[in-house]
Amino acid sequence: MTENDTVPSWPILSVNVGRKKTESFKGKEAVSGIYKHPAEGAAHVSPAGVSGDEVADLVHHGGPDKAVNVYSHAHYPHWEDVLGRKMAFGAFGENLTVGGLREEDVCVGDVFRAGTALLQISQPRVPCWKLAMKWGLDELPALVTQRGATGFYFRVLEEGEIRAGDVMTLERRHPSSVTVAEANRVMHRDRNDQEGIRALLALEDVLATSWKTPLASRLARLQTGS
């Protein structure tokens, strides 16, 4: 960016937290932290996550690479049409609901100032069955993936406070410029794109391990034809 460029920024509409909750899904007991609600006042954000928030499945959610889950409010109208109901902030289990953001707008490795916290995009979100459980639509995770409206995760570089009304401002664009949308394309749609896989694996300093490992395995299989 030059001095004349406008620094990209997006409003934080809501900071959402939730405690673990036990539900019944397909005849089995399921524990999930997907049920979020807007926090009152500022929430402290650290590498351990957002204060007042709980994660049930620490294998697939949470941890340093997935400390903060972000989703765009721009996607809400589409899903409200699909589900036939209005959706409150935190509807997709996200910690930060932001206005106007698209997956095409941001890149893996980008660094943002949000409130007093410094955050870095580590990977797109991979929607799971807990979205289906929450909204009663089995195909919802697949629909989210197909649409590319996944949201993404932040790791926390500097902990701080975030509240609704703060602004998420880009501080540093990662030089690779691999967008979250492009990462989703390679991971989910064009799975045999070796060049695309290599571009993602080249982000070894910023891409989350949970993406690097399966992508490296896929590339090895493609190269050997197995």
matplotlib code that plots the C-alpha trace (Angstrom):
import matplotlib.pyplot as plt

x = [0.0, 1.1, 0.5, -2.4, -4.1, -7.1, -6.2, -8.8, -10.9, -14.2, -16.5, -16.8, -20.5, -20.4, -18.0, -19.6, -18.9, -20.6, -20.3, -20.3, -23.7, -24.9, -27.5, -28.9, -27.9, -28.9, -29.7, -26.4, -25.2, -23.1, -21.2, -20.5, -19.5, -21.2, -24.0, -22.7, -24.2, -22.9, -20.6, -21.3, -18.5, -15.0, -13.7, -10.1, -8.4, -5.3, -3.6, -5.9, -9.0, -11.7, -12.5, -15.9, -15.9, -15.6, -14.5, -15.7, -13.6, -10.1, -8.8, -10.6, -11.3, -9.4, -5.7, -3.1, -3.8, -7.6, -7.9, -10.6, -13.3, -14.4, -17.5, -18.9, -22.4, -22.5, -23.3, -26.2, -29.0, -28.2, -28.4, -31.5, -33.1, -31.9, -33.0, -36.2, -35.5, -33.6, -30.2, -28.7, -25.0, -22.9, -25.2, -22.3, -20.5, -18.1, -16.4, -16.3, -19.1, -17.8, -19.6, -19.0, -16.1, -15.6, -13.2, -11.8, -10.8, -8.3, -5.3, -3.8, -1.1, -2.6, -2.2, -5.0, -5.4, -8.8, -9.4, -6.1, -5.3, -3.0, -4.3, -3.1, -5.2, -4.0, -6.6, -10.1, -12.7, -13.8, -17.5, -18.5, -21.6, -22.2, -23.6, -26.0, -27.0, -27.5, -29.7, -31.4, -30.1, -27.8, -26.4, -25.5, -21.8, -21.5, -23.5, -21.2, -18.1, -19.5, -20.4, -16.9, -18.6, -16.5, -15.1, -11.6, -9.5, -7.1, -4.0, -3.2, 0.1, -0.6, -3.4, -5.8, -9.4, -12.1, -15.6, -18.5, -18.0, -14.3, -12.8, -10.7, -7.9, -5.3, -1.8, 0.2, -0.8, 1.0, 3.3, 2.0, -1.5, -3.2, -6.7, -9.0, -11.2, -8.2, -7.3, -10.9, -10.8, -7.6, -8.7, -12.2, -13.0, -9.9, -8.3, -5.8, -4.3, -0.7, 0.4, -2.3, -1.3, 2.3, 1.4, -0.4, 2.4, 4.8, 2.9, 4.7, 5.4, 1.7, -0.6, -2.0, -0.6, -4.1, -4.0, -0.4, -0.4, -3.3, -2.2, 1.3, -0.1, -2.4, 0.5, 2.6, -0.2, -0.7, 3.0, 3.3, -0.1, -1.3]
y = [0.0, 3.5, 6.7, 7.5, 4.2, 3.8, 1.4, -1.5, -1.7, -3.3, -2.6, -5.1, -5.4, -7.9, -9.8, -13.2, -15.7, -18.8, -21.7, -25.3, -26.8, -30.4, -31.2, -34.3, -34.8, -37.8, -39.8, -39.0, -36.6, -33.7, -31.0, -27.8, -24.2, -23.1, -21.3, -17.7, -14.5, -10.9, -10.1, -7.2, -4.6, -5.4, -9.0, -9.8, -11.7, -13.8, -16.8, -18.9, -17.4, -14.9, -14.3, -15.8, -18.2, -22.0, -24.5, -28.1, -29.8, -28.7, -31.0, -29.2, -25.8, -23.3, -23.4, -20.8, -21.0, -20.8, -18.5, -16.2, -17.2, -14.4, -14.3, -11.7, -10.2, -9.8, -13.5, -13.4, -12.4, -15.4, -17.9, -16.2, -17.0, -20.6, -21.2, -19.1, -17.2, -14.2, -14.7, -12.9, -12.0, -15.1, -17.2, -19.2, -19.6, -16.8, -14.7, -11.6, -10.6, -8.1, -5.9, -6.0, -8.4, -11.0, -13.9, -12.3, -9.2, -10.7, -13.0, -15.8, -14.1, -10.6, -8.8, -6.6, -4.3, -4.9, -2.9, -3.1, -6.6, -7.5, -10.5, -12.6, -14.7, -18.4, -20.3, -20.4, -22.0, -25.5, -25.7, -28.9, -30.8, -28.6, -26.0, -28.6, -29.4, -25.8, -24.9, -28.3, -28.6, -31.5, -30.1, -26.6, -27.3, -28.4, -25.4, -23.1, -24.7, -24.7, -21.0, -20.2, -18.2, -19.9, -17.1, -17.6, -17.9, -15.4, -16.2, -13.5, -11.7, -9.2, -9.7, -6.9, -5.8, -5.9, -4.6, -4.0, -0.8, -1.2, -1.4, -4.2, -2.4, -4.0, -3.3, -5.6, -7.4, -10.7, -10.5, -13.8, -12.2, -15.7, -14.8, -16.8, -17.4, -18.8, -21.1, -22.4, -23.1, -25.1, -27.0, -27.8, -27.4, -27.7, -30.4, -31.5, -28.1, -28.8, -25.2, -23.9, -26.4, -25.4, -21.7, -22.5, -24.6, -21.8, -19.9, -22.1, -19.2, -18.3, -21.1, -23.2, -26.8, -28.2, -27.1, -27.6, -31.3, -32.5, -30.3, -31.7, -35.3, -34.5, -33.1, -36.1, -38.4, -36.3, -36.4, -40.1, -40.8, -42.8]
z = [0.0, -0.8, 1.3, -1.0, -0.6, 1.8, 4.6, 4.4, 7.5, 8.6, 11.5, 14.3, 14.9, 17.7, 19.9, 20.7, 23.5, 24.7, 27.3, 26.3, 25.9, 25.7, 22.9, 21.3, 17.7, 15.6, 18.8, 20.4, 23.1, 21.6, 23.5, 21.6, 22.2, 18.9, 20.8, 21.0, 22.2, 22.2, 25.0, 27.3, 27.1, 26.1, 25.8, 26.4, 23.5, 24.0, 22.4, 24.5, 22.9, 23.9, 27.6, 28.6, 25.6, 25.8, 23.2, 23.5, 20.8, 21.3, 18.5, 15.8, 17.3, 19.5, 20.2, 19.2, 15.5, 16.0, 18.9, 17.3, 14.8, 12.4, 10.2, 7.9, 8.5, 4.7, 4.5, 6.9, 4.4, 2.2, 5.1, 6.4, 3.0, 3.1, 6.7, 6.5, 9.7, 11.1, 12.6, 15.6, 15.9, 16.6, 14.5, 12.9, 16.2, 15.4, 18.0, 15.8, 13.5, 11.1, 8.6, 4.8, 4.8, 2.0, 1.9, -1.3, 0.6, 3.0, 2.8, 4.9, 6.9, 6.9, 10.2, 11.7, 14.6, 16.3, 19.4, 21.2, 20.0, 17.0, 15.1, 12.1, 9.7, 10.1, 8.0, 6.6, 8.9, 7.9, 8.8, 10.7, 11.7, 14.6, 12.3, 11.1, 14.7, 15.6, 12.6, 11.9, 8.3, 7.6, 4.4, 5.9, 6.4, 2.7, 1.5, 3.4, 1.9, -1.6, -1.4, 0.1, 2.9, 5.5, 7.6, 9.0, 12.1, 13.8, 15.9, 18.5, 18.1, 20.8, 23.3, 24.0, 24.3, 21.6, 21.8, 19.5, 17.6, 17.2, 13.8, 12.3, 10.3, 8.1, 9.4, 7.1, 3.9, 3.6, 0.5, -0.9, -1.4, -1.2, -0.2, 2.1, -0.9, -2.9, 0.0, 0.1, -3.6, -3.4, -0.3, -1.2, -4.9, -7.1, -5.0, -7.7, -8.3, -7.5, -8.2, -5.8, -3.1, -3.4, -3.1, 0.2, 1.5, 0.8, 3.5, 6.1, 8.4, 8.8, 7.6, 10.4, 10.8, 10.5, 6.9, 6.1, 7.1, 4.9, 1.9, 2.1, 2.1, -0.8, -2.8, -2.2, -3.4, -6.5, -7.4, -7.0, -8.7, -5.7]

ax = plt.figure().add_subplot(projection="3d")
ax.plot(x, y, z, "-o")
ax.set_aspect("equal")
plt.show()
